[in-house]
Structures are given as structure tokens and as C-alpha cells.
Amino acid sequence: MGITPRQFAELKQRVAGTRRSAAPVFESSYSKRDNTQRHQVVLGIDPSLRGTGFGIIRLARPTPQLLAQGTIKCPPGWERSRCLVKILQELREAIQRHHPTVCVIEGLFYAQNLQTALLMGEARGASLVAAAEAGLEIFELAPRKVKQAIVGYGAAQKSAVAKMVQRMLRLSAPPAPDAADALALALTHAQDTARISLIPPKRI
């Protein structure tokens, strides 16, 4: 059965009106990653009651730029409450000085000593307060994942992590162990946000 030219034109208009363009496969992934990719200054924190390490980097090419690093040390004779106040205050100052927009903190791990786990939890809490009150997005990374990303081996020693951090940031000397771990956290987050990952980082 034939159709007139007018009927054919009307049929084309109806078909064109219902046609949908195919959506990109990774469209949802990119939209979810936009908030992460906008971050240019990253704060890494390796919490510990007596020696909390921190490191701040700016994303740049060909290599990230170091803005600050250090270890918040508290003498053995200090009360725990005094240590927590110092951790909070020094992280506040670092955040106000360098204006990071995202914080990456070491995830909890199994500790044989319950007291050690509790003390680390307290230091972690003070660190999280400093980041949260500044409005930073906060993510946590497992220690093994960080070592795997930086050194290529999930059980690498601290010295190996420090040397790789030195190389990646083109530093004249390796950072102190706690600061190196914090910088490794920030560098790992930068690597994760530079590529599409099927397993997004854990936000807290």
C-alpha cells in the first residue's frame, strides 16, 4: 500500500520526535566525579596521639606541588586531652593557611593492642573535627591501598613510602615518616581522581 508525500513527511516528523540519543556509558560516573575532580588542594592526615602527620599538595602538571608538611608532636608527659587540642589547633592553622577543599585520612585498621586503637581513634576524631568544621569533603583510604598505590606493594615499609613520596614530589630529602604517610594519602587520592574507578573512595 502506497502513501502520499505528505503522509511520508508526517511520519518522519513523528519518528524524529520520539528519537533519543544514546547516553555515554560513563555519564553517571563523570557526574559523580565532578565534585571530586574540582579539588586542587588536598590535605592528607595520618592520625596519631603523639605524632599526627599531615601533608598538603596542590594538583599540578607534570607533578603535584608540595604546599606544607609536618608532624604534630606531643610529649609523652602531656595529658591526652592536651594532645587532642594541639592536633585540632595545628590542623586548623594549616587549613586556614593553605585552603584545601578535600581531606584524605588513614582508615581504621586492626590493632593487636586495644589501648593503641583507642588512642588512635581519639586522634582521628580530633583530625576529623578540624576538617569537617572547615567544610572539607573527607575520604578515608586503607593503609594497604595507599602503599599499593605509591610503592606497588601493600606491605611496604615506611622508609619505602617516604622515598617514593620524595620522588613523586621531587623533594630534596625524604619527609619524616608520619608526614610521608600523610602525603602518600594525598597523592593516592590525586591518582584516584585522575582516572575512572569502578570502586569510588569511601566518603565519611
C-alpha positions as CSV (number, residue, x, y, z in Angstrom):
1,M,0.0,0.0,0.0
2,G,1.5,3.4,-1.0
3,I,1.5,6.6,0.9
4,T,1.4,10.2,-0.3
5,P,4.4,12.5,0.0
6,R,2.5,14.4,2.7
7,Q,1.9,11.3,4.8
8,F,5.6,10.4,4.5
9,A,6.6,13.8,5.8
10,E,4.3,13.5,8.7
11,L,5.6,10.0,9.5
12,K,9.2,11.4,9.5
13,Q,8.3,14.1,11.9
14,R,6.7,11.6,14.4
15,V,9.7,9.4,14.3
16,A,12.1,12.3,14.8
17,G,10.1,13.5,17.8
18,T,10.5,10.2,19.6
19,R,14.2,9.6,18.7
20,R,16.5,9.5,21.7
21,S,20.3,10.0,21.6
22,A,22.4,7.3,23.3
23,A,23.8,8.3,26.6
24,P,27.6,7.9,27.2
25,V,28.5,4.7,29.1
26,F,30.3,6.6,31.8
27,E,27.9,9.6,32.1
28,S,26.9,8.8,35.6
29,S,30.5,8.2,36.7
30,Y,31.6,11.5,35.4
31,S,28.7,13.4,37.0
32,K,29.6,11.8,40.3
33,R,33.2,12.6,39.9
34,D,32.8,16.3,39.1
35,N,32.7,17.2,42.8
36,T,35.9,15.2,43.4
37,Q,37.8,16.5,40.3
38,R,37.3,20.1,41.1
39,H,39.6,19.8,44.2
40,Q,43.0,21.3,43.5
41,V,44.4,21.4,47.1
42,V,44.4,18.1,49.0
43,L,45.1,17.6,52.7
44,G,46.3,14.2,53.9
45,I,46.3,13.2,57.6
46,D,48.0,10.2,59.3
47,P,46.5,10.5,62.8
48,S,48.4,9.5,66.0
49,L,48.1,10.9,69.5
50,R,51.8,11.6,69.9
51,G,52.7,12.3,66.2
52,T,50.0,13.2,63.7
53,G,51.4,13.6,60.3
54,F,49.9,16.0,57.7
55,G,50.7,16.9,54.2
56,I,49.1,19.4,51.7
57,I,49.6,19.2,48.0
58,R,48.3,21.2,45.0
59,L,47.5,19.3,41.9
60,A,49.7,20.4,39.0
61,R,51.5,19.1,36.0
62,P,53.8,17.4,35.5
63,T,53.9,16.7,39.2
64,P,51.9,17.8,42.3
65,Q,53.3,20.7,44.2
66,L,54.1,20.4,47.9
67,L,52.5,23.2,50.0
68,A,53.1,22.0,53.5
69,Q,54.1,19.0,55.6
70,G,54.8,18.3,59.2
71,T,54.2,16.2,62.3
72,I,52.2,17.4,65.2
73,K,54.2,16.1,68.1
74,C,53.0,15.8,71.7
75,P,55.5,14.9,74.5
76,P,54.8,11.7,76.4
77,G,54.1,13.6,79.6
78,W,51.1,15.5,78.1
79,E,47.6,14.5,79.0
80,R,45.6,13.0,76.2
81,S,43.2,15.9,76.2
82,R,46.0,18.4,75.7
83,C,47.3,16.4,72.8
84,L,43.9,16.4,71.1
85,V,43.6,20.2,71.5
86,K,47.1,20.6,69.9
87,I,46.1,18.3,67.0
88,L,42.9,20.3,66.4
89,Q,44.6,23.7,66.6
90,E,47.5,22.9,64.3
91,L,45.4,21.3,61.7
92,R,43.0,24.3,61.8
93,E,46.0,26.6,61.2
94,A,47.2,24.5,58.3
95,I,43.8,24.5,56.7
96,Q,43.4,28.3,57.1
97,R,46.8,28.9,55.6
98,H,46.5,26.7,52.5
99,H,42.8,26.3,52.0
100,P,42.4,22.7,51.0
101,T,39.0,21.6,49.9
102,V,39.3,17.9,50.4
103,C,40.8,15.8,53.2
104,V,42.1,12.2,53.0
105,I,42.6,10.4,56.3
106,E,44.0,7.0,57.0
107,G,41.3,4.4,57.5
108,L,41.0,2.3,60.7
109,F,43.0,-0.9,60.8
110,Y,43.2,-3.9,63.1
111,A,45.4,-3.3,66.1
112,Q,46.5,-6.0,68.5
113,N,46.7,-3.5,71.4
114,L,43.2,-2.2,72.3
115,Q,44.7,0.8,74.0
116,T,46.6,1.7,70.9
117,A,43.4,1.5,68.9
118,L,41.6,3.7,71.3
119,L,44.3,6.4,71.3
120,M,44.4,6.4,67.5
121,G,40.7,6.7,67.4
122,E,40.9,9.8,69.6
123,A,43.5,11.5,67.4
124,R,41.5,10.6,64.4
125,G,38.4,12.2,65.9
126,A,40.3,15.5,66.5
127,S,41.6,15.4,63.0
128,L,38.1,14.8,61.5
129,V,36.7,17.7,63.5
130,A,39.3,20.1,62.1
131,A,38.5,19.0,58.5
132,A,34.7,18.9,59.0
133,E,34.3,22.3,60.6
134,A,36.2,23.8,57.7
135,G,33.7,22.2,55.3
136,L,36.2,19.9,53.6
137,E,35.0,16.8,51.8
138,I,36.5,13.9,53.8
139,F,37.6,10.5,52.4
140,E,39.4,7.6,54.0
141,L,41.8,5.2,52.5
142,A,43.1,1.9,53.9
143,P,46.8,1.8,54.6
144,R,47.4,-1.2,52.3
145,K,45.7,0.6,49.4
146,V,47.9,3.6,49.9
147,K,51.1,1.5,50.0
148,Q,50.0,-0.4,46.9
149,A,49.4,2.8,45.0
150,I,52.6,4.6,46.0
151,V,55.1,1.7,46.2
152,G,53.3,-1.1,44.4
153,Y,53.4,-3.4,47.5
154,G,50.7,-3.3,50.2
155,A,53.0,-4.3,53.0
156,A,55.8,-1.8,52.1
157,Q,57.9,-0.3,54.9
158,K,57.6,3.3,55.9
159,S,61.0,4.1,54.5
160,A,60.0,2.9,51.1
161,V,56.9,5.0,51.2
162,A,58.9,8.1,52.2
163,K,61.4,7.6,49.3
164,M,58.6,7.2,46.8
165,V,56.9,10.4,48.1
166,Q,60.2,12.2,47.8
167,R,60.5,11.1,44.2
168,M,56.9,11.9,43.3
169,L,57.1,15.4,44.7
170,R,60.7,16.0,43.7
171,L,61.9,16.8,47.2
172,S,65.5,17.2,48.2
173,A,65.1,14.7,51.0
174,P,62.5,12.1,52.2
175,P,59.8,13.5,54.5
176,A,59.6,12.4,58.1
177,P,57.7,9.0,58.4
178,D,54.4,10.4,59.6
179,A,54.4,13.3,57.2
180,A,55.3,10.9,54.4
181,D,52.4,8.7,55.2
182,A,50.1,11.8,55.1
183,L,51.5,12.9,51.8
184,A,51.1,9.4,50.4
185,L,47.4,9.6,51.3
186,A,47.0,12.9,49.4
187,L,49.0,11.5,46.4
188,T,46.9,8.4,46.3
189,H,43.7,10.4,46.3
190,A,45.1,12.5,43.4
191,Q,45.8,9.4,41.4
192,D,42.3,8.0,42.1
193,T,40.6,11.2,40.9
194,A,42.7,11.3,37.7
195,R,41.3,8.0,36.4
196,I,37.9,6.3,36.3
197,S,37.5,3.9,39.2
198,L,34.7,1.3,39.5
199,I,35.2,1.5,43.3
200,P,34.9,5.1,44.4
201,P,36.7,6.2,47.6
202,K,34.9,5.9,50.9
203,R,33.5,9.3,52.0
204,I,32.9,9.9,55.7
